[in-house]
Amino acid sequence: MSVRHTILGLLAHKPRHGYELRAAFEALVGGDRNWDLKPAQIYTTLDRLEDAGLVACTSDLGEGQEPSRRIYALTPPGKAALQEWYAEGVSPDHQRDEFFLKLLTGMVSGEADPARLIQTQRAHLFRELHAATTLRDSYDPHTEMAQILLLDKVTMHLEADLRWLEMTELRLDEVKGQPLPEPEIRRRGRPPKGDKGSTYPPPKPT
């Protein structure tokens, strides 16, 4: 989720100050237990949005007012940026997976047992799944369906991760028997004279 664009969306609803924005954000996601957005991130993002001309401070409290009391409103360029966000799809970031890196570096370094890493991760995911399911079941479907849908998404991702761990565990010996990815080392600096593809020295005129 883009915090930047969510703030624009909340300001499209009505002008707000920083404290209101944080409270409105937490209400959307079902509280800070689901997404803990720090006040500093709110104010840093507001400063950047103001510098970019996407929001404007409309507070009449005068110079030197506390940041938490500055009232922000969406500008026309901010509304355009928000509409552009709504018109685009959102790509999940599944390929940047910390556990995958932990597993591979454990194998490369020899400092960790891959099977034990998988067991530890599985236990962690089961705890996360239990917590998410318990939280989802605590919501009232008559008044909090949005939060239930969010937790449904969370539980589905956790269940998919557990299935992936099972598949990885079954294929662990195959992975161990294959060469691990090696980086392609490129030479740094200017190519030496006469190097293939080099334009130095420049070709002589014909």
N, C-alpha and C positions, 0 to 999 in steps of 0.2 A: 504494500500500500504506500502511496506517495503522501507523506505528511504534508508536503508543500501544497499539493492539489486538494487534499482534504480540507486544509485551512481555507483555501479559496472557495471551496464549496460551502463551508460553514458561513463564510462571510457573504456569500451570495444569498444566503437565507436572511441574514440581518447583520448589521455592524455589531462588533463585539470587542471587548478588551481581552487581553491575554488569558486571564484567569477563566473567563467564560469559554474561550476557545478550548482550553484544556479540559474543562468539565464537559463540554459538548462532545469532544473527541472520545472521552472515556465512556460517555453515554452510548455513543454509536457502537463501540466495540465491546460493551458489556463490562466496563470497569477496568482498573489498572491491573487486575489479575490476568486479563487477556492481553493487554498492550499498555505498558507503563511508559507513557510519554512524559518526559521530564519538562518542568517549566522552562529550563534553560533552552531546550530545543524549540519550544514554542516561540520564545522571544528572539532567538537567533534566526529562525525561519521568517518571522515577521519582519525583522530588519532587512533580510535579503530580498523579501518580496517588495518591501517599500523602496529599497534601492533600485530594484528592477522596474518600478512604476506599476506593479500589479496590485498593490494595496496602497491606501493613503490613510494617514492618521487624521481623524476628524475630531479628536478631543478638544474641548474648549477650556481645559483646566490650566492652560498657560504653560510657559516654558518651565522646564525642570520638573515636570510631573513624573510620578513614579511610573516605570514601565508597565506595571500591572493595571494602571488606570488609564492608559492611552487607548482610545477607541479607534478601531481600524474598520475600514470599509473597502469593498471591492471597487476597483477602477475599471473603465472600459477595456484596457489592455488585459487586466486580470480576468475579466469575464471571457475574453477571447481565448486566453490560455486555458481556462477551465473548460470551455466548449471543445477545444482541441483535444484535451485529455479524455473527455467523454466520448469523442469520436474514434479513439484508438483502442485497440485491444491491449490486454495486459499479459506479458509473458512471465510465467512462473520461473523462478530461479532455482530449479531443482538441480542443475548441474554444479552449482557451487555448494557442495555438501561437505560439511566439516567431518562427518564420520568417514566418508569415503577417503578423505585426505589422511585421517588418523589411521585407517586400515592400511593404506598403501605405504605411508611412511613407516608404520610399524613393521611391515614386511621388508622394506628397503633397508632400514636401520638394523633390523634384528633385535630391537629393544623391546618388542612386545609380541605376545602370542596372538596371532590373528583370530584363532578360535575363541580365546578368552575375551578379546575385544568385542566379538560378535555377541557372546553371552552377556557381557556387561551392557552393551547397547540394547539388547533385547529386553533385559530387565528394566532398563531406564524407560524404554518406550511403553512397556506395559504399565508402569507407574503413571506416565503421562496420559495414556489412554484411559486409565481408571479415573484420573482426576478430571479429564475433559468430559467423560461420560457423566460423572457425578454432577459436574457443574451444569452440563446441558440439561440434565433431568431436573435441576432445581429451578429452571425458568418456567414461567407460566405461558403456555402456548397461546393463551387468549390475549396477552399483552406484550409478550417478549419473543415473538416468533423470529424477529431478525437475529437476535442473539442465539436462538436455537439453531438457525441455519448456519451461522458462523461456526458454532461448535460441531455441527454435523460435518462441515468441511474439515475441521481439525481432526476429528476422529477418523474420517476416511483417509486422510494423509498418513496418520499414524498406522492405520491398518495396512496401507500400502507399503510403508516402510518396514513393517514386520514381515510382510510377504517377501520383500526384497532381501531382507536378512536371511530368511530361510533359503532362498534361491542361492544367495552368495555362499552360505555355509555348505550347501551341496556341491558347489563348484570351486571350493577353496583350493583343493588339490590341483585342479586345472590351472588356476591362477598362479599357484606356487611353481608349477612346472614350466611356466612361460617366462620369457625375458621381460623384465619390468621396463616401462618406458624410459628411454634415455634422451636427454636434451640434445638438440642439434647445436653444436658449438660454432658460432660464427666469429670470424676474425674481426678484430676491432681496428679502427683507424683507416687511413687511406691505403688502397691497394698498392703494392710495389710496382715500379715501372715495368711495363711489358706484361702485366697481369692480364689474363683473358677477360675481356669485358671492361677493362679499365679505359678511361678516356685521358689518362695521364701517362706520358706526355700526349698532347693532342695529335691527332693524325696529321701527317704532312699533306699539303694540298697536292692534288694530282694535276 
